[in-house]
Amino acid sequence: MSQPMIALSARLLLNLKPWRNAPAWRIAFSGGLDSTVLLHLLAHLAKTENLPELKAIHIHHGLQAVADAWPEHCQSVCDGLGVPLQVVRVQVQPGASLERAARDARYGAFIEATQTHEVLLTAQHRDDQAETLLFRLLRGAGVRGLSGMPSQRPLGRGHLLRPLLDVSRAELEAYATEHQLRWIEDPSNQDHQFSRNYLRHQVFPVMTRRWPQAVANMARSAAHLSEARGLLDELAQIDLAHARTVGEFDWLGVPSLELSTLVKLSDSRQRNALSHWLAALTRLPDSDHWSGWEDLRDATGDARPIWRLADGELHRAGGRIWWLSSHWLRAAPDVGRWPDPSQALVLPDNGVLTLTGKIPEGPLHIRYREGGEAMNLPARGHRDLKRLLNERGVPGFVRGRLPLLFQGEQLLAVANLRGLDGSVQDGWNLHWQPPDEDQGLS
């Protein structure tokens, strides 16, 4: 092996050093040049180094007829290197962007295949990083987008690693030539209707003729921006730690932040903190859509503003902002009679209800608020339910989902609200466990 190729092996090994104790390394193997070189490098390193078990995974998208032959090619390469191969066929959902849909399907399969603490290795390199930076710059991305592809990130139960981000495409081509490797040439890589292909074949050759170091410099800029993003993430964590105060309605299990803490920050720090918080909940809005946050933040005290985002809504209630998605955005189906109040009652799309203590006599029913309900309270008499909910500051979004216990037409209890949730005198209590996110998505 030539000296440059030895250096390439050493760099790869150095980049993977922190992950040597993983149960297995799975190589995302498309059969193309980049992943073929990565697989070959690792298979040969495994002969002299104590590496985790190597496995390869090939995703068959079924988007073009020629691709039907690729699993067989990949199997032949893996057999020659002694690396087991898993072929996964995925269904690409139709949509505006075929590239995005194929990527979503691919990474969905990667998440499914990657076991606890395992590592998935992909073969993106320095040129890919430069293309990513320019592509996102043209789309008006901020620091988060311009930081490029991270060298590592969580993936399902394991981690995704990109150990070749400091390696150029030219180095990979030289390695493949020296070792006489065979790889697949995907015809779609020449289709200039795909933005990345256009950049790769039409834009970058012109740039590098004028600025030979353009790719290396752009990849270096992405590294600087990645460091800046890390600092912004640290700042967001500090700000969010102050806003994640204990609230009276934490038992709802709904993500929320204290609004008064956020509004003390500058506008840019507010957006930074919220972007960090929302990233785990929804696709982030573009810069023009952030006016929705300002409308919600600045609305008058008695307003019920809503900021609608891609995967849910942000509501304001009780001095807090609340993230609502899935079941919280749907009306709860009617319940009706509770056949056996001694047993927990599963509410359709609305969690579980239990009645503890001495069970009230007579047929019991569960309903949701429709308006006009009232309760008879000891020492307080006949009270309108709306006023009782107002007194306790119950957020508007939960009022239509709070289970109400009726005996005939008499409202006996409102689940989980102290003083309204049972009878101290008769020794019974109504408890509601709201649905968690998994229940809401089922």
C-alpha positions in Angstrom: 0.0 0.0 0.0 1.4 3.4 -0.9 2.3 6.0 1.7 -0.8 8.2 1.0 -3.1 5.2 1.4 -1.4 4.3 4.7 -2.1 7.9 5.8 -5.7 7.5 4.8 -6.1 4.3 6.9 -4.5 6.0 9.8 -6.7 9.0 9.6 -9.8 6.8 9.4 -8.7 4.8 12.5 -8.0 8.0 14.4 -11.4 9.4 13.6 -13.0 6.2 14.8 -10.9 5.8 18.0 -13.6 7.0 20.4 -16.0 4.3 19.1 -13.8 1.2 19.2 -15.9 -0.2 22.1 -19.2 -0.2 20.1 -20.9 -3.6 19.8 -20.8 -3.3 16.0 -19.9 -0.9 13.1 -22.5 -0.9 10.4 -21.4 0.5 7.0 -24.0 2.2 4.9 -23.1 0.5 1.6 -24.7 2.0 -1.5 -22.1 0.3 -3.8 -20.9 3.7 -5.0 -17.3 4.9 -4.9 -17.3 6.5 -1.5 -18.9 3.7 0.5 -16.9 1.1 -1.4 -13.7 2.7 -0.3 -14.9 3.0 3.3 -15.9 -0.7 3.4 -12.6 -1.8 1.8 -10.6 0.3 4.3 -12.4 -1.0 7.3 -12.3 -4.6 6.1 -8.5 -4.5 5.7 -8.0 -2.6 9.0 -10.0 -5.4 10.7 -7.3 -7.8 9.7 -4.7 -6.0 11.8 -6.7 -4.1 14.3 -9.1 -5.2 17.0 -12.3 -3.5 15.7 -15.9 -4.1 16.5 -17.9 -6.5 14.3 -18.3 -5.1 10.8 -21.6 -5.3 9.1 -22.9 -3.7 5.8 -26.4 -2.5 5.0 -27.6 -1.7 1.5 -30.8 0.3 1.0 -32.8 -0.6 -2.1 -35.1 2.4 -3.0 -36.6 0.8 -6.1 -36.6 4.1 -7.9 -35.0 3.0 -11.2 -34.8 -0.4 -12.9 -31.0 -0.5 -13.1 -30.9 -0.5 -9.3 -32.4 -4.0 -9.1 -28.9 -5.3 -10.0 -27.1 -3.3 -7.2 -27.9 -5.7 -4.2 -26.2 -8.5 -6.1 -23.2 -6.4 -6.8 -23.0 -5.3 -3.1 -23.4 -8.9 -2.0 -20.4 -9.9 -4.2 -18.2 -7.2 -2.8 -19.1 -8.0 0.8 -18.6 -11.7 0.2 -15.1 -10.9 -1.2 -14.3 -8.9 2.0 -15.9 -11.3 4.4 -18.4 -8.7 5.7 -22.1 -9.8 6.2 -24.6 -7.7 4.2 -28.2 -6.8 5.0 -30.3 -5.6 2.1 -33.3 -3.5 3.0 -36.0 -2.6 0.5 -37.8 0.7 1.3 -40.9 2.5 -0.1 -40.2 6.1 -1.1 -43.2 8.3 -0.4 -44.2 10.6 -3.3 -43.7 14.3 -2.6 -42.3 17.5 -3.9 -38.7 16.5 -3.4 -37.6 13.0 -4.5 -34.2 13.6 -2.9 -35.7 14.3 0.5 -38.2 11.5 0.3 -35.5 9.0 -0.6 -33.3 10.3 2.2 -36.2 10.0 4.7 -36.8 6.4 3.7 -33.2 5.5 3.8 -32.6 7.0 7.3 -35.8 5.4 8.6 -34.3 2.0 7.6 -30.9 2.9 9.2 -32.7 3.8 12.5 -34.6 0.5 12.4 -31.5 -1.6 11.7 -29.1 0.1 14.2 -29.2 -1.7 17.5 -28.4 -0.2 21.0 -25.0 1.5 21.1 -24.2 0.4 17.6 -22.5 2.8 15.1 -23.7 3.4 11.6 -20.9 4.7 9.3 -21.6 6.7 6.2 -19.1 7.8 3.6 -19.7 11.5 3.1 -16.5 13.3 2.4 -15.0 16.8 2.3 -16.5 17.6 -1.1 -19.9 16.6 0.1 -19.5 18.9 3.0 -18.6 21.8 0.7 -21.6 21.1 -1.5 -23.9 21.0 1.6 -22.6 24.3 2.8 -23.2 26.0 -0.6 -26.6 24.4 -1.1 -27.8 25.6 2.3 -26.3 29.0 1.8 -28.3 29.4 -1.4 -31.4 28.5 0.6 -30.7 31.2 3.2 -29.8 28.9 6.0 -28.6 30.2 9.4 -25.7 29.1 11.6 -27.4 25.7 12.3 -27.7 24.9 8.6 -24.4 26.3 7.5 -22.5 24.2 10.1 -22.9 21.4 7.6 -23.1 17.7 8.3 -22.0 16.8 11.8 -19.2 14.2 12.1 -21.4 12.4 14.6 -25.0 12.5 15.9 -27.5 10.2 17.7 -29.3 7.8 15.4 -32.2 5.8 17.0 -30.6 3.6 19.6 -27.1 4.2 18.3 -25.0 6.8 16.6 -24.3 8.0 13.1 -20.6 8.7 12.2 -19.1 10.3 9.2 -15.4 9.5 9.5 -14.4 10.7 6.0 -15.4 14.4 6.3 -11.7 15.4 6.3 -11.0 13.3 3.2 -11.3 14.7 -0.4 -13.1 12.9 -3.2 -9.8 12.9 -5.1 -8.2 10.8 -2.3 -11.0 8.3 -2.4 -10.7 8.0 -6.1 -6.9 7.5 -5.8 -7.5 4.7 -3.3 -10.1 3.0 -5.4 -7.8 3.1 -8.4 -4.8 1.7 -6.5 -6.8 -1.2 -5.2 -8.7 -1.8 -8.5 -12.0 -1.5 -6.8 -15.3 -1.9 -8.6 -18.2 0.3 -7.8 -21.6 1.3 -9.0 -22.2 4.5 -11.1 -25.7 5.7 -10.3 -27.1 7.2 -13.5 -29.2 9.7 -11.4 -25.9 11.3 -10.2 -25.7 12.8 -13.7 -29.2 14.2 -13.6 -28.8 18.0 -13.3 -32.4 18.5 -12.2 -31.2 17.5 -8.8 -29.7 20.5 -7.0 -26.7 18.7 -5.6 -25.8 17.2 -9.0 -26.1 20.7 -10.6 -23.7 22.1 -8.0 -21.3 19.2 -8.3 -21.1 19.2 -12.1 -21.8 22.7 -13.1 -20.9 25.1 -10.3 -17.9 23.5 -8.4 -15.7 22.9 -11.5 -16.0 26.6 -12.4 -15.2 27.6 -8.8 -12.2 25.4 -8.4 -10.7 26.5 -11.7 -10.7 30.0 -10.3 -10.1 29.1 -6.6 -8.4 25.7 -6.4 -8.7 25.6 -2.6 -12.4 26.4 -2.6 -13.6 23.0 -1.5 -11.1 22.8 1.4 -11.8 26.3 2.5 -15.6 25.8 2.4 -15.3 22.7 4.5 -13.1 24.6 6.9 -15.8 27.3 7.1 -18.4 24.6 7.9 -16.2 23.5 10.8 -15.9 27.1 12.1 -19.7 27.4 11.9 -20.2 24.1 13.6 -18.1 25.4 16.5 -20.3 28.6 16.5 -23.4 26.4 16.6 -22.0 24.6 19.6 -21.6 27.8 21.4 -25.2 28.9 20.5 -26.5 25.5 21.7 -24.7 26.1 25.1 -26.2 29.5 25.4 -29.7 28.0 24.6 -29.2 25.4 27.3 -28.4 28.2 29.8 -31.5 30.2 28.8 -33.8 27.2 28.7 -32.6 26.0 32.1 -34.1 29.3 33.6 -37.3 28.9 31.6 -38.0 25.3 32.5 -39.6 26.2 35.8 -41.9 23.9 37.7 -45.5 24.6 36.8 -48.9 23.7 38.4 -49.9 21.7 35.3 -46.7 19.7 34.8 -48.8 16.5 35.3 -50.2 17.1 31.8 -46.9 15.9 30.3 -47.0 18.8 27.8 -43.7 20.5 27.0 -43.8 24.1 28.3 -41.6 27.1 29.1 -42.1 30.1 31.4 -42.9 33.1 29.1 -41.7 35.8 31.5 -38.2 34.4 31.5 -38.0 34.3 27.8 -39.2 37.8 27.2 -36.4 39.2 29.3 -33.9 38.0 26.7 -33.0 39.8 23.5 -35.0 38.9 20.4 -32.1 36.9 19.0 -31.6 35.0 22.2 -35.3 34.2 22.3 -35.1 32.8 18.8 -32.0 30.9 19.6 -33.5 29.3 22.8 -36.8 28.5 21.1 -35.0 27.0 18.0 -33.0 24.7 20.3 -36.2 23.7 22.2 -38.4 23.2 19.1 -35.8 21.3 17.2 -36.7 18.1 19.0 -40.4 18.7 18.5 -40.9 20.0 15.0 -39.3 21.1 11.7 -38.1 24.6 12.4 -39.7 27.6 10.7 -37.9 29.8 8.2 -36.9 33.3 9.1 -40.0 34.8 7.6 -42.3 32.6 9.8 -40.8 33.8 13.1 -43.3 36.7 13.1 -45.7 34.1 14.5 -43.6 33.9 17.7 -43.7 37.7 18.0 -47.5 37.7 17.6 -47.9 35.0 20.3 -45.4 36.7 22.7 -46.9 40.2 22.3 -50.6 39.4 22.4 -52.7 41.0 25.1 -53.1 39.1 28.4 -56.7 37.8 27.7 -55.9 36.7 24.1 -55.4 33.0 23.2 -52.7 33.3 20.5 -51.5 30.2 18.6 -48.3 29.8 16.5 -48.9 27.0 14.0 -45.8 25.2 12.9 -45.1 22.2 10.7 -45.7 19.4 13.3 -47.9 21.1 15.9 -48.8 24.4 17.6 -47.4 26.7 20.2 -50.1 28.0 22.6 -49.9 30.6 25.4 -51.7 30.1 28.7 -51.1 30.7 32.4 -47.9 32.6 31.8 -46.4 29.8 29.9 -45.9 28.6 26.3 -47.1 25.1 25.5 -46.1 22.8 22.7 -49.2 20.8 21.4 -49.2 18.1 18.8 -51.0 14.8 17.9 -53.9 14.1 20.3 -53.8 17.6 21.9 -54.9 19.0 18.6 -57.9 16.6 18.2 -61.2 16.6 19.9 -61.5 13.7 22.3 -64.1 11.1 21.3 -67.2 10.7 23.5 -66.9 8.2 26.3 -70.3 7.5 27.9 -71.0 5.0 30.6 -68.3 3.7 32.9 -69.4 0.0 33.2 -67.1 -1.0 36.1 -65.7 2.0 38.0 -63.6 -0.3 40.1 -61.5 -0.9 37.0 -59.4 1.7 35.1 -61.1 3.2 32.1 -59.1 3.6 28.9 -60.4 6.8 27.3 -60.3 6.8 23.5 -57.3 9.0 22.4 -57.2 10.5 25.9 -55.3 8.4 28.4 -56.6 6.5 31.4 -59.1 7.3 34.2 -59.2 5.7 37.6 -61.6 6.0 40.6 -60.1 5.3 44.0 -61.8 4.9 47.3 -65.5 4.3 47.9 -67.2 4.3 44.6 -70.3 6.6 44.3 -73.6 4.7 43.9 -75.6 4.6 40.7 -74.6 4.5 37.0 -71.6 6.7 36.3 -70.8 8.4 33.0 -67.8 10.2 31.7 -68.3 13.3 29.5 -66.3 16.3 28.3 -67.1 19.9 28.8 -69.7 21.4 26.4 -70.5 24.6 28.2 -73.1 25.4 30.9 -72.0 22.7 33.4 -72.2 23.4 37.1 -71.2 21.7 40.4 -72.6 21.7 43.9 -69.7 22.3 46.3 -69.7 22.0 50.1 -69.9 25.5 51.7 -69.9 27.1 48.2 -73.1 25.9 46.7 -74.0 25.8 43.0 -71.0 27.0 41.0 -70.5 27.4 37.3 -67.8 25.0 35.9 -66.3 27.7 33.6 -65.7 30.0 36.6 -64.1 27.2 38.6 -61.7 26.4 35.8 -60.9 30.1 35.5 -60.2 30.3 39.2 -57.7 27.5 38.9 -56.0 28.8 35.8 -56.7 25.7 33.8 -55.1 26.2 30.3 -57.7 26.5 27.6 -56.3 23.7 25.5 -56.9 21.1 28.2 -60.5 22.2 29.2 -62.2 20.2 26.5 -60.2 17.0 27.4 -60.6 17.0 31.2 -62.8 14.0 32.1 -65.9 14.9 34.0 -67.7 12.3 36.2 -71.5 12.4 36.1 -74.1 10.6 38.1 -77.1 11.0 35.8 -77.1 14.7 35.1 -75.3 15.7 38.2 -71.6 16.6 37.8 -69.7 14.9 40.6 -66.1 15.5 39.8 -63.5 17.0 37.5 -60.4 14.8 37.2 -57.1 16.0 38.8 -58.3 19.4 40.0 -57.9 19.6 43.8 -61.2 20.3 45.5 -63.1 19.2 42.4 -61.8 15.8 41.9 -63.7 13.8 44.5 -65.3 13.8 47.9 -63.3 14.1 51.1 -66.4 13.2 53.1 -67.2 10.1 51.1 -63.6 9.1 50.5 -63.2 8.8 46.7 -61.0 10.5 44.1 -61.0 10.7 40.3 -57.6 10.6 38.7 -56.7 11.1 35.0 -53.4 10.0 33.4 -53.3 12.1 30.2 -52.0 10.3 27.0 -48.3 10.4 26.4 -46.9 11.2 22.9 -46.7 7.5 21.9 -50.4 7.0 22.8 -51.3 10.1 20.8 -49.5 8.8 17.7 -50.9 5.3 17.8 
